[in-house]
Amino acid sequence: MTNLFAKAGIAALIALGGISATAVTASANDFHPGIQQVRYDHHRGRACSPVLAVRKARDMGLHRAHINNVTPRRVVVEGFGRRGHDRVVFANVPGCPLIRR
């Protein structure tokens, strides 16, 4: 009879240990129902603004800068530099990073 109680006690300890391990694992993701994280990007668009591209090209020393071509991937600005006709290519993403000059 004591052997049966000993086995039941050991089984209960193992079960309690398993329940506590799964509870810690389940709460590890920090999910809080009712609280949502929202991202606001109202100050920037999804593409490079042609006005910003021309402004950046003028800051780089291009005179009479104008938009030549706009594609989903790039914005091409042409104008005149120190040595004549010049072209600047920007990526069509927010902030207009320079691809090549």
Order of alpha helices (4+ residues) and beta strands (2+ residues): alpha-alpha-beta-beta-beta-beta
